[in-house]
Amino acid sequence: MRILKFFITKIILKRWILVLGMVLLLLLANYLTFTAARSMISTFQGYQEIETLNQEGTFIANLDPNSEADFDRIEINDTQKVYEYLNSNYTYALQVDGFVTSLDNKHDMEVSFNYINEEAYKTKQFGLSQGNHLNFNYQFNKEEIPVLVGAGLATTYPVGSNIEITDPVTQQLVNLKVQGVLEKNTHRSNFYAPNSKNYFNFSVFLPINEEFIQSAGLDLHVNGLMDIVLLDSTKEQALNLKELIQENTGLEFNFFNQQENLNYFEDYYINSLKIICIITLILLLILVCLATWNTLVSIRLMIKDFTIHLLVGLNHSKLRAIFYSYFGLLFSINLAILFVITAFNRYGFWLSKNSILATYGVFGLISMDWFALLIVLLIDLIIGFAIVELAIRKIKSIPISVGVLD
Amino acid sequence: MNSIIKLEIQKKTFKKKGFSILNDFELEVEPGERLSIIGESGVGKTSLLNIIGLLDTQYQGSYKLFGSSVKDLSQNKLAEWRNQKIGFVLQESALINSLTIEDNIKLPLMYANVEKDPTVQDHFKQITNKIGIESILKKKPLECSGGQRSRAVFARAVMMNPQVILSDEPTASLDSKNKEKMIDLLFEMNKEFNTTVITVTHDLDLANRHERIITLESSEG
């Protein structure tokens, strides 16, 4: 420790520009690895969620991006016809998120009302930290509606409490009864962008049945169609629905089956991930080369210092330990910077009251952040090993008697 | 008496340069002996000093130092002996420019973990006082004259009271007054602590003040 302190303060920091250069290069390498790793973890998580829908007879709706949608001309009668047809002929999963409303809560966050039907609820298999799962056999307008609340609302609205509010989609005064609390950071990944997530820490989940759907407004009807999932269906049935929706609303939907979704995922996401991986690897390699070059230049400039130390008693094992400790320190600083940046970003969502992205985590970081940091640490170990061993080899290649007179 | 140094070199080869030196060279040195090595440039005087000082172990032959075969010693042991048993008086440039003269001189003490020892502190004061460098202790090497730097290198070499002092042209950049001071101190240590002194020099006057002189001659290798 004494010798390490001496080396850092009296030898290495005297060339502070090289040290700063090294810190920046390694920080860049770490940030790049962290971003790529987190993106891959998030996509993988999303893919696992979507995979539950990749089953025979499942068709996921997707508004044709090449079609011209005119939402203004859609009327409630049009969508009601669609839902009547759906209810009579199909088994379907429906989940509509993001109806933001004002509901008092401890954190003063905007609250998002999410609507989910029984089939969608079954596929989601949400984990609860308290209470019971939703039931869907209630009578709309006559009974309390059982709801689930996100972890952020659990203190203000514990299990058993009631919420009286004007429902944002039916515009009717409803009485909600909190039946359960979702586990922290319960989320949903976008079907067609698996690395994009909505967190439900400040959400209220309302179970919807046919009665509710018929009472709901145009917004829920239209938004519901965007991600509707047909279950136990056929391509022909999906095409029939596609035609009916187009006929009534003018919206052109594609209904992708398991194989098509998989192909889409592979074509678009797997290729994107491959490109991200390749670019990250190339950039990482360039940064590691620059960091190695920086180290070798530093050694060239400090060879006299090192060899004089070797002349008067330092041995190569201690020198190796000094280098590992030094790089360990640099990587620790970089990991701490990454940690602070990530924690600050996560905290930023709380500050900006962004309820969709506000998350709970250890020191503000959620599991995917920690996992990405772990990957960064592993990459750092490899980089550190390569640089230190190269540096020691370089120093060993210069005879002490030559180095001291450099 | 047992030899402190027993060296039998078959040859020291420089593969890249394609030649060898110190062919069939033998040397025995007694404890407390004052030995001077002279010879033309390129005959291997400094290489011999590097071998004796455990800086170079790449040669054919055998070398026993303090009764142990050097080739059997680990790198860590060699470093420990360089720290505690051998002192190197090199050219004046062999100082770390980013450190003060004091830090440079105290480097061997740090590796022996004795820098805070009061006896060592006294020894440090005595040495720096004797060779007249107290006034430059807080200066950096580049702020000192060549002579001052030479004296600092000397102080560092003797700081651990080594059993062997190896000097390579120790008085090259010194004026006659400081040259005398340093030689006196070197021989004083030789007498007081029975320190073995081996000096490589072109200075015949300095060489003649040693008990034994070895003249290295070039040999076809």
Contacts between the chains, C-beta under 8 A, distances in Angstrom:
chain1	res1	chain2	res2	distance
A	2	B	110	7.1
A	2	B	113	7.9
A	3	B	110	6.6
A	3	B	111	7.5
A	6	B	110	6.5
A	10	B	98	6.6
A	10	B	99	5.9
A	10	B	103	6.7
A	11	B	96	7.4
A	11	B	98	6.5
A	11	B	99	8.0
A	14	B	98	4.1
A	304	B	96	6.9
A	304	B	97	7.9
A	305	B	96	4.8
A	305	B	98	7.0
A	308	B	94	6.4
A	308	B	95	7.3
A	308	B	96	5.5
A	308	B	107	7.1
A	309	B	107	6.8
A	309	B	111	7.9
A	310	B	79	7.0
A	310	B	82	8.0
A	311	B	55	7.3
A	311	B	82	6.5
A	311	B	88	6.0
A	311	B	94	7.7
A	312	B	82	6.9
A	312	B	83	6.1
A	312	B	88	7.8
A	312	B	107	4.8
A	312	B	108	4.4
A	312	B	111	6.3
A	312	B	156	6.9
A	313	B	79	5.8
A	313	B	80	7.0
A	313	B	82	6.1
A	313	B	83	2.8
A	313	B	84	7.6
A	313	B	107	7.5
A	313	B	108	5.5
A	313	B	110	7.9
A	313	B	111	3.0
A	313	B	112	6.6
A	314	B	79	6.4
A	314	B	111	6.0
A	315	B	75	5.7
A	315	B	76	4.6
A	315	B	78	7.7
A	315	B	79	3.5
A	315	B	80	7.5
A	316	B	75	5.7
A	316	B	79	7.8
A	317	B	75	7.3
A	317	B	76	6.0
A	318	B	79	8.0
A	399	B	50	7.5
A	399	B	55	6.9
A	399	B	56	6.7
A	400	B	50	8.0
A	400	B	55	4.7
A	401	B	46	7.0
A	401	B	50	4.6
A	401	B	55	4.9
A	401	B	56	6.9
A	404	B	90	6.1
A	404	B	94	4.6
A	405	B	90	6.9
A	405	B	91	6.0
A	405	B	93	5.8
A	405	B	94	6.1
